[in-house]
Amino acid sequence: MTSILLRILSYTAVVAVVAAALFGAYRHGVSVSNATWQTQWNARDTRDIEAKALNEATERTREQAYQHLINKAVQDGQQIIDQLTADAATARASADSVRGAADNLARRLAASEASGNSCTAASSKAASRAAALLANVLKRADQRAGDLAEVADQARARGMTCERAYDGVHLSVTNSQVRTD
């Protein structure tokens, strides 16, 4: 009986060694396969990171170009607004001389009223008051018109600046879309 047991034990040992060898080969194959896939995944992740960095750099460059266009439009617009402000100051100075002439005319009429004879004094007094009132109304109207013209000029310049910035960015976006398609 021991001889049968020894025979069975030797066959069992051979089967165990063969099973261990097969299991080892299987585990080696699984680890090699996992290593291959892991290498491919790492390569894909690296390509994704590189593509992301390239896309970010491209978009940053594009955004900086847009911002440069906007800054240039704002700078040009500010120069226009500064010129309009200087023109408004010149016009205000010119209007001040017109207002001064109207004041002088009203004063001369008032002075001539005082030197007139008593018969025409009442009619002259009414005429001088009307002239003074007219001069005052003209001064205020001229001043208000100058203020409104300055505001309108600045609003127009700002609107044109905004339009130029939009057109520049829109054209740049349209051109970049055409290139990528």
Long-range contacts (C-beta under 8 A, 24 or more apart in sequence): 62-172, 62-176, 65-172, 66-169, 66-172, 66-173, 69-165, 69-168, 69-169, 69-172, 70-165, 70-168, 70-169, 72-168, 73-161, 73-162, 73-164, 73-165, 73-168, 74-161, 74-165, 76-161, 76-164, 77-157, 77-158, 77-160, 77-161, 77-162, 77-164, 78-161, 80-157, 80-160, 80-161, 81-154, 81-157, 81-158, 84-150, 84-153, 84-154, 84-157, 85-150, 85-154, 87-153, 88-146, 88-149, 88-150, 88-153, 91-146, 91-149, 92-146, 95-142, 95-143, 95-146, 98-142, 99-138, 99-139, 99-142, 99-143, 102-135, 102-138, 102-139, 103-135, 103-139, 105-131, 105-135, 106-131, 106-132, 106-135, 106-136
